């Protein structure tokens, strides 16, 4: 996943992942100033099956962990499953740590 470009688009309340000029995945959120609710992970159908959804969630969670200002609520089923598969990252979840 070397040629991927990750971006935070706060005006659109989303994170994006591009491969070259192509948008491959997006992660929508709501931020109330304390909790970031990750509401929808989406991969463009032609790019599914390459791990892009997991990659965007991983990068977004890393950015939120680095900032250290907010907790995460995994509203989207995919994000909840991602946290279940990565229990070492659960410290950022709402109601933890």
C-alpha positions as CSV (number, residue, x, y, z in Angstrom):
1,X,0.0,0.0,0.0
2,X,2.9,2.3,-0.7
3,X,1.3,4.5,-3.4
4,X,-1.7,5.4,-1.3
5,X,-2.5,9.0,-0.2
6,X,-4.4,9.5,3.0
7,X,-6.1,12.8,3.7
8,X,-8.3,14.3,6.4
9,X,-11.0,16.5,5.0
10,X,-12.5,18.2,8.1
11,X,-14.9,20.4,6.0
12,X,-16.5,17.2,4.6
13,X,-16.2,15.3,7.9
14,X,-14.3,12.5,6.3
15,X,-11.0,10.8,5.7
16,X,-10.1,9.7,2.2
17,X,-7.7,7.2,0.7
18,X,-6.5,7.7,-2.9
19,X,-4.5,5.4,-5.1
20,X,-3.0,7.8,-7.7
21,X,-5.8,10.0,-8.8
22,X,-8.5,7.5,-7.9
23,X,-10.5,7.8,-4.7
24,X,-10.6,4.2,-3.4
25,X,-12.1,4.6,0.1
26,X,-13.7,7.1,2.4
27,X,-14.5,7.1,6.2
28,X,-17.2,9.5,7.3
29,X,-17.5,10.8,10.8
30,X,-19.3,13.1,13.2
31,X,-17.3,15.1,15.8
32,X,-19.0,16.7,18.8
33,X,-15.7,18.0,20.2
34,X,-15.3,15.0,22.6
35,X,-16.3,11.9,20.6
36,X,-15.6,11.1,17.0
37,X,-18.3,8.8,15.7
38,X,-16.9,6.9,12.8
39,X,-20.2,6.5,10.9
40,X,-19.4,4.9,7.5
41,X,-16.5,3.2,5.9
42,X,-16.9,2.9,2.1
43,X,-14.8,1.5,-0.6
44,X,-15.5,2.2,-4.2
45,X,-16.9,-1.2,-5.6
46,X,-14.2,-1.6,-8.3
47,X,-11.5,-1.3,-5.6
48,X,-13.0,-3.7,-3.0
49,X,-11.1,-6.7,-1.8
50,X,-7.7,-5.0,-1.5
51,X,-7.8,-4.0,2.1
52,X,-8.5,-0.3,1.6
53,X,-11.2,0.0,4.2
54,X,-8.9,-1.5,6.8
55,X,-6.1,0.8,5.7
56,X,-8.2,3.9,6.0
57,X,-9.6,3.0,9.4
58,X,-6.1,2.2,10.6
59,X,-4.7,5.5,9.4
60,X,-7.7,7.5,10.8
61,X,-7.4,5.8,14.2
62,X,-3.7,6.5,14.3
63,X,-4.3,10.2,13.5
64,X,-6.9,10.4,16.3
65,X,-4.6,8.5,18.7
66,X,-1.7,10.9,17.9
67,X,-3.9,13.9,18.5
68,X,-5.0,12.4,21.8
69,X,-8.0,14.8,22.2
70,X,-11.0,12.7,21.5
71,X,-12.4,9.2,22.0
72,X,-14.0,7.1,19.2
73,X,-17.4,5.6,18.8
74,X,-17.4,2.9,16.2
75,X,-20.9,3.5,14.8
76,X,-20.2,1.7,11.5
77,X,-20.3,-2.1,11.6
78,X,-17.0,-2.3,9.7
79,X,-15.2,0.0,12.2
80,X,-16.6,-2.0,15.1
81,X,-15.3,-5.2,13.5
82,X,-12.0,-3.6,12.9
83,X,-11.6,-2.7,16.6
84,X,-12.6,-6.3,17.5
85,X,-9.8,-7.5,15.3
86,X,-7.3,-5.0,16.7
87,X,-7.9,-5.1,20.5
88,X,-4.6,-3.3,21.2
89,X,-6.1,-0.2,19.7
90,X,-9.2,-0.2,21.9
91,X,-7.8,2.4,24.3
92,X,-9.2,5.2,22.2
93,X,-12.8,3.8,22.3
94,X,-15.5,5.8,24.1
95,X,-15.8,4.4,27.6
96,X,-12.2,3.0,27.7
97,X,-9.0,4.3,29.1
